[in-house]
Amino acid sequence: MKTITRISVVSICLLLLMSAQLLIKTQIVITVRNELGNTEEGVKVQLYENEEDYKAEKNVAFEGVTDKKGVVRFKDLKAITYFLLARKDDKDNFGGGEQTGKLEEGRINKVTVIIQ
């Protein structure tokens, strides 16, 4: 009887885990820091789906501005690699940290970008 109960509990836990993954949409949380390592508020962050659009700065897929903690969040993304442009005044992330890496589907992905 104990074995059947354990199997039932494990089965229910697996079903709950699978349904939770279906509910979570692919997201990214981007933290922007300056060259000193401090978070930066008010940074305009743009995501592009391909390198050509990124280089030409056209066809922005997603756009947002960092909050007081230097964080911007994007939801309902494709599970792909995005090209990322972060800019505030004369600082940006050109030359490093320009790609997110392939996002994991159904997860909250996290990236930190340095602007200088």
C-alpha positions in Angstrom: 0.0 0.0 0.0 2.9 2.4 0.8 4.4 1.7 -2.6 1.2 2.6 -4.4 0.9 5.8 -2.3 4.5 6.8 -3.1 4.0 6.1 -6.8 0.8 8.2 -6.8 2.5 11.1 -5.0 5.4 11.0 -7.5 3.0 10.9 -10.4 1.0 13.9 -9.2 4.2 15.9 -8.6 5.4 15.2 -12.1 2.1 16.2 -13.6 2.1 19.5 -11.5 5.7 20.2 -12.7 4.8 19.6 -16.3 1.7 21.8 -16.1 3.7 24.6 -14.4 6.2 24.6 -17.3 3.3 25.0 -19.7 2.0 28.0 -17.8 5.4 29.8 -17.7 6.0 31.6 -20.9 9.6 32.1 -22.1 10.9 35.2 -20.4 14.2 37.1 -19.9 15.3 39.3 -17.1 18.2 41.6 -18.1 20.3 43.4 -15.5 22.3 46.3 -16.8 25.5 47.4 -15.0 28.0 50.1 -15.6 31.8 49.7 -15.9 32.0 50.0 -12.1 29.6 47.1 -11.6 26.7 49.4 -10.3 23.2 48.8 -11.7 22.0 51.5 -14.2 18.5 52.9 -14.1 16.9 54.3 -17.3 18.8 52.3 -19.8 17.0 51.7 -23.1 17.2 48.0 -23.9 16.3 46.6 -27.4 16.1 43.0 -28.5 16.6 41.9 -32.1 15.9 38.5 -33.6 18.8 38.5 -36.0 22.2 40.1 -36.4 21.4 42.1 -39.6 18.5 44.0 -37.8 20.8 44.5 -34.8 23.6 46.0 -36.8 21.1 48.2 -38.8 19.1 49.0 -35.6 15.8 48.2 -37.3 12.9 45.9 -36.7 13.2 45.9 -32.9 11.5 42.8 -31.5 11.2 44.0 -27.9 12.1 47.2 -26.2 12.1 48.4 -22.6 13.8 50.6 -20.0 15.6 49.5 -16.8 14.0 50.2 -13.5 15.6 51.5 -10.3 17.4 48.2 -9.8 18.8 48.2 -13.3 16.4 45.5 -14.5 14.1 45.1 -17.5 11.9 42.1 -18.1 10.5 40.8 -21.4 7.8 38.1 -21.6 6.3 35.9 -24.3 9.6 35.5 -26.2 10.7 32.8 -28.7 13.3 30.3 -27.5 16.0 31.8 -29.7 19.2 33.8 -29.3 18.5 37.5 -29.3 20.8 40.3 -30.1 20.8 42.9 -27.4 21.4 46.7 -27.5 21.6 48.6 -24.2 22.2 52.3 -24.4 22.1 55.3 -22.0 23.5 58.6 -23.0 27.0 57.9 -24.4 27.3 54.4 -22.9 26.3 51.2 -24.6 27.2 47.5 -24.7 28.9 47.5 -28.1 31.9 45.2 -28.2 30.7 42.7 -25.6 27.5 41.1 -24.3 25.6 41.6 -27.5 23.9 38.2 -27.6 21.7 36.5 -25.0 22.5 32.9 -25.8 19.6 30.6 -26.8 16.7 31.1 -24.3 15.3 28.1 -22.6 11.7 27.6 -23.5 9.2 27.9 -20.6 11.8 29.4 -18.3 12.8 32.8 -16.8 16.2 33.4 -18.4 18.6 35.8 -16.8 21.3 38.0 -18.4 23.6 40.7 -17.1 25.0 43.3 -19.5 27.7 45.9 -19.0 27.5 49.3 -20.6 30.6 51.6 -20.8 
